[in-house]
Amino acid sequence: MILKALKALARDCRIGLSYTYCRLCRSGLKKDGLQSGSSVAIVRPDLIGDFVLATPFLHHVRSLYPRSRITLVGNESWRELALWLNDNPIVSGKAGMFDEFDGIRPALLTRFREFSRTARQLAAFDTIVYFTCSRTNSVDKLVALAGGETIGCAGNNANIARLQNRRNQRRYDILIPNPESILELARNADFIASLAEVVGTSAPIAVEPSPPRWTIPADLMEESLSDLAVREQIDLHAPVVAVSPFSSVVLKDWPLTSYASLIARIHETHPELQVVVLGGQDDAARPMPFPHADWLVDLRGRTSLVELVNLIARAWLSVSGDTAAAHIASAVGTHNVTVLGGGQYGRFFPYPSPFDGVENVTVAHEMRCYQCNWFCKFRLWRDAPAPCVSRIPVDAVHEQVAGLL
């Protein structure tokens, strides 16, 4: 814990120095290439799953700023998915959530060059809306350097220290109160409803805290997966179970040995099913104690994000931890079993599926220390999951999987 605190302090010091230098040289942060008319930046620097949960609400921003050019300033890691959803009528049957996409790399903002580049990027907008309830110190300081109107949420302390949060709140021109709701979907809906009051729309906007519902046309799905089928020589029409064992935080990951036991049981009871293991580039380097067999396909790091979405949409069932794959499975209407820890239980999961006849099932091991925000009080070995995750028995997960299959 002491080492973690020292690393966090060093990170904040580097960000603070970058902010101070850019503020002294603020004359260099000019609106380069700003087009005529007002421009609005919607800042979402968070991870893939957070973006998936925000998609039902991005269209409302368009209606709040109908005469402005909307730019989604998002995490570079999900640029491809954002552009694909924006170009096709998938989210709520509409396209055109935004006009442009600008990518930022939050993990690199401790570096002065990346911080100053992003500061110049945000300085080009007349209005900046930091659309998230869990703000970070680095993005707060970037927004503070902008010359236009800045709007943010009072937020919680999930990603920022309490005193730091209070200090940064003063840097915003308009601060929207932190929503009282626990579920992230309700938080997003409350934020958009409050933003409508701030903007002063002529007609009230009804914002429902509905889960994302993506409808992917069959021809678009075929087009998105055609290259993958040829490249990996897989039959996309075979019945598939998609397994996504990895998340962004090791504490959330159910042990790989448990996933291996679960996969073996699935094959014993349903030998006709093909199991596809999904993950990113970083996950491909991790050892995987799964059997080498024709019915098991390892696609970690070998799919684009759009291909991963369409693979999950093709699957009969998705099994994952508390990660983006679970939100994607819910959004595309695939049966979904989530092995869920207690760090943020009730905020991101569980929630019902938006499709009739499709189940979002969570399996958990309840402990008194739930709602710890993943600051686990138990002393853990490095790269070990939290006890609330590792103690979930394989039998409990297989029972839910068998019921859905």
ZIWODA-V223307 format. One record per pair of residues at least 6 apart in sequence whose ideal C-beta (glycine too) atoms are under 7 Angstrom apart, sorted by the first residue. I is the first residue (numbers start at 1). J is the second residue. Records with the same first field share a line. If there is no record, write none. Layout:
I = J / J
This chain:
11 = 110
12 = 137
14 = 110
15 = 109 / 110 / 115 / 137 / 138 / 141
18 = 112 / 115 / 116
19 = 141
22 = 29 / 116 / 119 / 145
23 = 145
26 = 145
29 = 119 / 120 / 123 / 145
30 = 123
31 = 123 / 124
32 = 124
33 = 124
34 = 124
35 = 69
37 = 67 / 68 / 69
38 = 67 / 68 / 126 / 127
39 = 68 / 69 / 71 / 124 / 125 / 126
40 = 65 / 68 / 70 / 125 / 127 / 129
41 = 71 / 73 / 122 / 125 / 128 / 129
42 = 61 / 70 / 72 / 73 / 98 / 129 / 131
43 = 73 / 128 / 129 / 130 / 131 / 139
44 = 51 / 54 / 72 / 74 / 131 / 132
45 = 74 / 75 / 104 / 106 / 139
46 = 75 / 132
47 = 75 / 248 / 324
48 = 77 / 78 / 324
49 = 323 / 324 / 327 / 348
51 = 74 / 78 / 82
52 = 212 / 324 / 327 / 328 / 331
53 = 184 / 185 / 188 / 212 / 327
54 = 131 / 188
55 = 85 / 91 / 212
56 = 91 / 92 / 210 / 212
57 = 188 / 189 / 192 / 207
58 = 97 / 98
59 = 92 / 94 / 97
60 = 192 / 205 / 207
61 = 70
62 = 70 / 97
63 = 205
64 = 195 / 196 / 199 / 201
69 = 99
70 = 98 / 99
71 = 98 / 99 / 100 / 102 / 125
72 = 82 / 98 / 101
73 = 102 / 104 / 122
74 = 82 / 101 / 103
75 = 104 / 106
76 = 103 / 104 / 105
78 = 305
79 = 101 / 103
80 = 304 / 305 / 306
81 = 305 / 306 / 309
82 = 101
83 = 101
84 = 306
85 = 91
86 = 95 / 96 / 97 / 98
87 = 95
88 = 95 / 220
89 = 95
90 = 214 / 215 / 216
91 = 97 / 212 / 214
92 = 213
93 = 215
102 = 121
104 = 118
105 = 114
106 = 138
108 = 114
109 = 115 / 118 / 138
118 = 142
119 = 142 / 145
122 = 128 / 142 / 143 / 146
123 = 145 / 146 / 147
125 = 146 / 148
126 = 148 / 149
127 = 148 / 149
128 = 143 / 146 / 148 / 150 / 151
129 = 151 / 195
130 = 139 / 143 / 151 / 152
131 = 191
132 = 153
133 = 153 / 155 / 156 / 178 / 179 / 187 / 191
134 = 155 / 156 / 158 / 159
135 = 152 / 153 / 155 / 159 / 160
136 = 159 / 160
137 = 160 / 164 / 168
140 = 168 / 171
143 = 150 / 152
144 = 171
149 = 173
150 = 172 / 173
151 = 172 / 173 / 174 / 176 / 195 / 198
152 = 172 / 175
153 = 176 / 178 / 191
154 = 169 / 175 / 176 / 177 / 178
155 = 165 / 178
156 = 178
157 = 165
158 = 373
169 = 175
174 = 198
176 = 191 / 194 / 195 / 198
179 = 186 / 187 / 190 / 191
181 = 187 / 190
182 = 346 / 347
183 = 209 / 346 / 347 / 351
184 = 347 / 348
185 = 209 / 211 / 351
186 = 209
189 = 207 / 208 / 209
192 = 207
193 = 205 / 207
196 = 205
210 = 354
211 = 330 / 351 / 352 / 354
212 = 331
213 = 331 / 354
214 = 331 / 332
216 = 310 / 313 / 332
221 = 310 / 313
224 = 306 / 307 / 310
225 = 236 / 307 / 310
228 = 303 / 307
229 = 236
232 = 299 / 302
234 = 297
236 = 314
238 = 274
239 = 272 / 273 / 274 / 316
240 = 273 / 274 / 276 / 314 / 315 / 316
241 = 266 / 273 / 275 / 315 / 316 / 317 / 319
242 = 276 / 278 / 311 / 312 / 315 / 318
243 = 259 / 263 / 275 / 276 / 277 / 278 / 319
244 = 278 / 279 / 320 / 323 / 325
245 = 253 / 254 / 256 / 259 / 277 / 321
246 = 253 / 279 / 283 / 323
247 = 253 / 321 / 322 / 323
249 = 374
250 = 383 / 385
251 = 343 / 374 / 376 / 385 / 386
252 = 321 / 322 / 341 / 389
253 = 321 / 385 / 389
254 = 321 / 339 / 385 / 389 / 392
255 = 385 / 390
256 = 288 / 289
257 = 289
258 = 394
260 = 289 / 290
261 = 394
262 = 394 / 397 / 398 / 401
263 = 275 / 290 / 296
265 = 398
266 = 273 / 275 / 401
267 = 275 / 295
269 = 402
270 = 405
274 = 295 / 297
275 = 295 / 296
276 = 297 / 299 / 311
277 = 290 / 298 / 299 / 300
278 = 299 / 300 / 303 / 308 / 311 / 325
279 = 300 / 301
280 = 301
281 = 301
283 = 300 / 301
284 = 300 / 301
288 = 298
290 = 296
303 = 311
309 = 328 / 332
312 = 318 / 325 / 328 / 329 / 332 / 334
313 = 332 / 334
315 = 334
316 = 335 / 405
317 = 334 / 335 / 337 / 401 / 404 / 405
318 = 325 / 329 / 334 / 335 / 336
319 = 337 / 401
320 = 326 / 338
321 = 338 / 339
322 = 338 / 340 / 341 / 348 / 349
326 = 336 / 338 / 349
329 = 336
330 = 336 / 353 / 360
333 = 355 / 358
335 = 358 / 359 / 404
336 = 360 / 361
337 = 361 / 363 / 397 / 400 / 401 / 404
338 = 349 / 362
339 = 363 / 389 / 392 / 397
340 = 349 / 350 / 362 / 363 / 364
341 = 386 / 388 / 389
342 = 364 / 366 / 367 / 370 / 371 / 388
343 = 372 / 373 / 374 / 386
344 = 373 / 374
345 = 364 / 370 / 371
349 = 362
350 = 360 / 362
351 = 360
352 = 360
353 = 359 / 360
359 = 404
361 = 400 / 404
363 = 392 / 396 / 397 / 400
364 = 392
365 = 388 / 391 / 392
367 = 387 / 388
369 = 377
376 = 386
378 = 387
